[in-house]
């Protein structure tokens, strides 16, 4: 026995269908991203540090597919 999510209106179970995802490898390019920060004219200047902090804290590759099997997330559901 385990808990299964259900539709609010009909009470039918929600089935999550996994689909393939596509990623861009960003972690192996972090050094190049940081080098490029010195080649950019930053306005306002504090944005350079914000960019460096963002790059240094990348923990996983960028998922570009972001597929949603049930389509665009809008507040309308069908059973």
DSSP file (Angstrom, degrees, kcal/mol; ACC not computed):
  #  RESIDUE AA STRUCTURE BP1 BP2  ACC     N-H-->O    O-->H-N    N-H-->O    O-->H-N    TCO  KAPPA ALPHA  PHI   PSI    X-CA   Y-CA   Z-CA
    1    1 A X              0   0    0      0, 0.0     2,-0.3     0, 0.0     0, 0.0   0.000 360.0 360.0 360.0 138.9    0.0    0.0    0.0
    2    2 A X        -     0   0    0      2,-0.0     2,-0.3     0, 0.0     0, 0.0  -0.980 360.0 -92.5-152.6 160.8    1.2    3.5   -0.8
    3    3 A X        -     0   0    0     -2,-0.3     2,-0.4     1,-0.0     0, 0.0  -0.559  38.0-168.1 -77.9 134.7   -0.3    7.0   -1.2
    4    4 A X        -     0   0    0     -2,-0.3     2,-0.1    11,-0.0    11,-0.1  -0.986  21.5-120.5-125.4 133.2   -1.4    8.0   -4.7
    5    5 A X        -     0   0    0     -2,-0.4     9,-3.0     9,-0.2     2,-0.3  -0.396  32.3-163.3 -68.2 148.5   -2.3   11.5   -5.8
    6    6 A X  B     -A   13   0A   0      7,-0.3     7,-0.2    -2,-0.1     2,-0.1  -0.916  26.9 -92.7-131.6 158.3   -5.8   12.0   -7.2
    7    7 A X     >  -     0   0    0      5,-2.7     4,-1.3    -2,-0.3    72,-0.0  -0.437  33.2-131.6 -64.9 142.5   -7.6   14.6   -9.2
    8    8 A X  T  4 S+     0   0    0      1,-0.2    -1,-0.1     2,-0.1    -2,-0.0   0.889 100.2  37.2 -64.7 -39.5   -9.5   17.1   -7.1
    9    9 A X  T  4 S+     0   0    0      1,-0.1    -1,-0.2     3,-0.0    -2,-0.0   0.918 129.2  24.0 -84.2 -45.2  -12.8   16.9   -8.9
   10   10 A X  T  4 S-     0   0    0      2,-0.1    -2,-0.1     3,-0.0    -1,-0.1   0.712  87.5-132.2 -98.8 -20.9  -13.1   13.2   -9.9
   11   11 A X     <  +     0   0    0     -4,-1.3     2,-0.1     1,-0.3    -3,-0.1   0.512  55.5 144.9  81.4   2.6  -11.0   11.4   -7.4
   12   12 A X        -     0   0    0      1,-0.1    -5,-2.7    -6,-0.1    -1,-0.3  -0.467  57.5 -96.6 -73.6 148.1   -9.3    9.4  -10.1
   13   13 A X  B     -A    6   0A   0     -7,-0.2     2,-0.5    -2,-0.1    -7,-0.3  -0.303  31.1-127.0 -65.0 147.1   -5.6    8.5   -9.6
   14   14 A X        -     0   0    0     -9,-3.0     2,-0.6    -3,-0.1    -9,-0.2  -0.841  20.4-154.8 -93.8 127.0   -2.9   10.7  -11.2
   15   15 A X        -     0   0    0     -2,-0.5     2,-0.6   -11,-0.1   -11,-0.0  -0.916   3.4-149.6-106.5 120.1   -0.4    8.8  -13.2
   16   16 A X        -     0   0    0     -2,-0.6     2,-0.7    53,-0.0    -2,-0.0  -0.787  10.8-160.3 -88.3 124.3    3.0   10.4  -13.7
   17   17 A X        -     0   0    0     -2,-0.6    52,-0.2     2,-0.0     2,-0.2  -0.908  10.9-141.0-109.9 109.2    4.5    9.3  -17.0
   18   18 A X        -     0   0    0     -2,-0.7     2,-0.3    51,-0.0    -2,-0.0  -0.459  22.4-176.3 -70.5 139.0    8.3    9.7  -17.2
   19   19 A X        -     0   0    0     -2,-0.2    48,-0.1    48,-0.1    50,-0.0  -0.925  35.5 -83.6-130.0 156.8    9.6   11.0  -20.6
   20   20 A X        -     0   0    0     -2,-0.3     2,-0.3     1,-0.0    47,-0.1  -0.276  43.6-153.2 -60.8 144.6   13.2   11.5  -21.8
   21   21 A X        -     0   0    0     45,-0.1     2,-0.4    44,-0.1    -1,-0.0  -0.859   4.3-139.0-117.5 154.1   14.8   14.8  -20.8
   22   22 A X        -     0   0    0     -2,-0.3    42,-2.1     2,-0.0    43,-1.3  -0.938  20.2-170.4-116.6 137.7   17.5   16.8  -22.6
   23   23 A X  E     -B   63   0B   0     -2,-0.4     2,-0.5    40,-0.3    40,-0.2  -0.908  20.2-140.7-126.8 150.9   20.3   18.6  -20.8
   24   24 A X  E     -B   62   0B   0     38,-2.7    38,-1.8    -2,-0.3     2,-0.8  -0.956  32.8-120.2-105.8 129.1   23.1   21.0  -21.6
   25   25 A X        +     0   0    0     -2,-0.5    36,-0.1    36,-0.2    38,-0.0  -0.571  49.1 153.8 -72.7 108.7   26.3   20.2  -19.8
   26   26 A X    >   +     0   0    0     -2,-0.8     3,-1.3     2,-0.1     4,-0.3   0.709  57.9  69.3-105.5 -28.6   27.1   23.3  -17.7
   27   27 A X  G >  S+     0   0    0      1,-0.3     3,-1.1     2,-0.2     4,-0.2   0.870  98.1  51.1 -63.8 -37.2   29.1   21.9  -14.9
   28   28 A X  G 3  S+     0   0    0      1,-0.2    -1,-0.3     2,-0.1     3,-0.2   0.577 110.3  52.1 -77.4  -5.9   32.1   21.1  -17.0
   29   29 A X  G <> S+     0   0    0     -3,-1.3     4,-2.3     1,-0.1     3,-0.3   0.300  73.8 106.7-108.0   7.3   32.1   24.7  -18.4
   30   30 A X  H <> S+     0   0    0     -3,-1.1     4,-2.3    -4,-0.3     5,-0.2   0.877  78.2  53.3 -57.0 -40.3   32.0   26.6  -15.1
   31   31 A X  H  > S+     0   0    0     -4,-0.2     4,-2.1     1,-0.2    -1,-0.2   0.900 109.6  48.0 -62.6 -40.4   35.7   27.7  -15.5
   32   32 A X  H  > S+     0   0    0     -3,-0.3     4,-2.1     2,-0.2    -1,-0.2   0.888 109.9  53.0 -66.9 -38.4   35.0   29.2  -18.9
   33   33 A X  H  X S+     0   0    0     -4,-2.3     4,-0.8     1,-0.2    -2,-0.2   0.914 110.3  47.4 -61.5 -42.2   31.9   30.9  -17.6
   34   34 A X  H >X S+     0   0    0     -4,-2.3     3,-0.5     1,-0.2     4,-0.5   0.878 110.2  52.3 -68.7 -37.1   34.0   32.5  -14.8
   35   35 A X  H >< S+     0   0    0     -4,-2.1     3,-1.2     1,-0.2     4,-0.4   0.886 104.5  57.0 -63.2 -38.1   36.7   33.6  -17.2
   36   36 A X  H >< S+     0   0    0     -4,-2.1     3,-1.1     1,-0.3     4,-0.4   0.744  90.6  72.9 -67.3 -22.0   34.2   35.3  -19.4
   37   37 A X  H X< S+     0   0    0     -4,-0.8     3,-0.7    -3,-0.5    -1,-0.3   0.831  94.1  53.6 -61.7 -30.7   33.0   37.4  -16.5
   38   38 A X  T << S+     0   0    0     -3,-1.2    -1,-0.3    -4,-0.5    -2,-0.2   0.664 103.8  56.4 -77.7 -15.3   36.3   39.4  -16.8
   39   39 A X  T <  S+     0   0    0     -3,-1.1     2,-0.4    -4,-0.4    -1,-0.2   0.464  93.4  85.3 -93.5  -2.5   35.7   40.1  -20.5
   40   40 A X  S <  S-     0   0    0     -3,-0.7     2,-0.8    -4,-0.4     8,-0.0  -0.802  75.2-131.9-104.6 140.3   32.2   41.7  -19.9
   41   41 A X        -     0   0    0     -2,-0.4     2,-0.5     2,-0.0    -3,-0.1  -0.829  31.5-149.2 -86.9 113.1   31.6   45.4  -19.1
   42   42 A X        -     0   0    0     -2,-0.8     2,-0.4    -5,-0.1     3,-0.1  -0.736   4.4-149.5 -94.8 126.8   29.1   45.1  -16.2
   43   43 A X  S    S+     0   0    0     -2,-0.5     2,-0.1     1,-0.3    -2,-0.0  -0.958  93.6  24.4-133.8 115.4   26.5   47.8  -15.6
   44   44 A X  S >  S-     0   0    0     -2,-0.4     3,-1.7     0, 0.0    -1,-0.3   0.654  94.6-139.3 -71.6 159.5   25.8   48.1  -12.7
   45   45 A X  T >> S+     0   0    0      1,-0.3     3,-1.4     2,-0.2     4,-0.5   0.757  94.6  68.2 -64.9 -27.6   29.2   46.7  -11.5
   46   46 A X  H 3> S+     0   0    0      1,-0.3     4,-1.5     2,-0.2     3,-0.3   0.693  83.4  75.5 -67.6 -15.6   27.8   44.6   -8.7
   47   47 A X  H <> S+     0   0    0     -3,-1.7     4,-2.4     1,-0.2    -1,-0.3   0.774  84.5  65.0 -67.3 -24.3   26.1   42.3  -11.2
   48   48 A X  H <> S+     0   0    0     -3,-1.4     4,-2.5    -4,-0.3    -1,-0.2   0.938 103.3  45.6 -62.5 -45.2   29.5   40.7  -11.9
   49   49 A X  H  X S+     0   0    0     -4,-0.5     4,-2.6    -3,-0.3    -1,-0.2   0.880 110.7  53.8 -66.1 -36.2   29.7   39.4   -8.4
   50   50 A X  H  X S+     0   0    0     -4,-1.5     4,-2.1     2,-0.2    -1,-0.2   0.912 110.1  47.5 -62.7 -41.8   26.1   38.2   -8.7
   51   51 A X  H  X S+     0   0    0     -4,-2.4     4,-2.7     2,-0.2    -2,-0.2   0.923 111.5  50.2 -63.4 -46.0   27.0   36.3  -11.9
   52   52 A X  H  X S+     0   0    0     -4,-2.5     4,-2.6     1,-0.2    -2,-0.2   0.918 110.9  49.2 -61.3 -44.0   30.1   34.8  -10.3
   53   53 A X  H  X S+     0   0    0     -4,-2.6     4,-1.3     1,-0.2    -1,-0.2   0.912 111.1  50.4 -60.7 -42.1   28.1   33.6   -7.2
   54   54 A X  H  < S+     0   0    0     -4,-2.1     3,-0.3    -5,-0.2    -2,-0.2   0.936 112.7  45.4 -62.2 -47.7   25.5   32.1   -9.5
   55   55 A X  H >< S+     0   0    0     -4,-2.7     3,-1.5     1,-0.2    -2,-0.2   0.916 110.9  52.7 -64.5 -43.3   28.1   30.2  -11.6
   56   56 A X  H 3< S+     0   0    0     -4,-2.6    -1,-0.2     1,-0.3    -2,-0.2   0.769 109.3  51.2 -64.5 -24.1   30.0   28.9   -8.6
   57   57 A X  T 3< S+     0   0    0     -4,-1.3    -1,-0.3    -3,-0.3     2,-0.2   0.312  74.8 127.1 -98.7   9.2   26.8   27.5   -7.1
   58   58 A X    <   +     0   0    0     -3,-1.5     3,-0.1    -4,-0.2    -3,-0.0  -0.516  29.4 174.3 -64.0 129.7   25.6   25.6  -10.1
   59   59 A X        +     0   0    0     -2,-0.2     2,-0.3     1,-0.2    -1,-0.2   0.575  56.9  19.0-116.0 -16.0   25.0   22.0   -8.9
   60   60 A X  S    S-     0   0    0      3,-0.0    -1,-0.2   -33,-0.0     3,-0.1  -0.965  85.8 -83.3-151.1 165.1   23.5   20.2  -11.9
   61   61 A X        -     0   0    0     -2,-0.3     2,-0.5     1,-0.1   -36,-0.2  -0.246  53.8 -95.2 -69.3 160.7   23.3   20.5  -15.7
   62   62 A X  E     -B   24   0B   0    -38,-1.8   -38,-2.7     1,-0.0     2,-0.7  -0.675  29.4-143.5 -85.5 120.3   20.7   22.7  -17.3
   63   63 A X  E     +B   23   0B   0     -2,-0.5   -40,-0.3   -40,-0.2    -1,-0.0  -0.745  22.7 175.2 -83.5 113.2   17.5   20.8  -18.3
   64   64 A X        +     0   0    0    -42,-2.1   -41,-0.2    -2,-0.7    -1,-0.2   0.620  69.3  60.2 -96.1 -13.5   16.3   22.4  -21.6
   65   65 A X        +     0   0    0    -43,-1.3     3,-0.1     2,-0.1    -1,-0.1   0.932  62.5 176.3 -81.3 -45.4   13.4   20.1  -22.4
   66   66 A X        -     0   0    0    -44,-0.3     2,-0.1     1,-0.2   -45,-0.1   0.863  23.1-170.2  42.5  45.5   11.3   20.7  -19.3
   67   67 A X        -     0   0    0    -47,-0.1     2,-0.5   -48,-0.1    -1,-0.2  -0.403  18.4-164.6 -70.8 138.4    8.7   18.5  -20.8
   68   68 A X    >   -     0   0    0     -3,-0.1     3,-2.1    -2,-0.1    -1,-0.0  -0.974   9.6-154.8-122.0 114.5    5.3   18.3  -19.2
   69   69 A X  T 3  S+     0   0    0     -2,-0.5    -1,-0.1     1,-0.3     3,-0.1   0.839  94.1  50.5 -59.9 -34.9    3.4   15.3  -20.4
   70   70 A X  T 3  S-     0   0    0      1,-0.3    -1,-0.3    -3,-0.1     2,-0.1   0.267 113.9-116.7 -91.1  13.4    0.0   16.9  -19.7
   71   71 A X    <   -     0   0    0     -3,-2.1    -1,-0.3     2,-0.1     2,-0.1  -0.419  64.5  -2.1  92.2-164.6    0.9   20.1  -21.5
   72   72 A X  S    S-     0   0    0      1,-0.1     2,-1.3    -2,-0.1    -3,-0.0  -0.369  77.1-110.1 -67.2 139.6    1.2   23.7  -20.3
   73   73 A X        +     0   0    0     -2,-0.1     2,-0.3     2,-0.1    -1,-0.1  -0.585  58.9 145.7 -77.2  96.7    0.5   24.2  -16.6
   74   74 A X        -     0   0    0     -2,-1.3     2,-2.7     2,-0.2     0, 0.0  -0.939  61.9-100.9-126.8 153.8   -2.8   26.1  -16.4
   75   75 A X  S    S+     0   0    0     -2,-0.3     2,-0.4     2,-0.0    -2,-0.1  -0.245  86.8 104.1 -77.3  57.8   -5.4   25.6  -13.7
   76   76 A X        -     0   0    0     -2,-2.7     2,-0.4     2,-0.0    -2,-0.2  -0.989  47.4-174.1-135.6 126.5   -7.8   23.5  -15.8
   77   77 A X        -     0   0    0     -2,-0.4     2,-0.4     2,-0.0    -2,-0.0  -0.926   8.5-165.2-124.7 146.9   -8.0   19.7  -15.2
   78   78 A X              0   0    0     -2,-0.4    -2,-0.0     1,-0.1   -71,-0.0  -0.974 360.0 360.0-126.3 143.6   -9.9   17.0  -17.0
   79   79 A X              0   0    0     -2,-0.4    -1,-0.1   -72,-0.0   -72,-0.0   0.444 360.0 360.0 -82.8 360.0  -10.6   13.5  -15.8
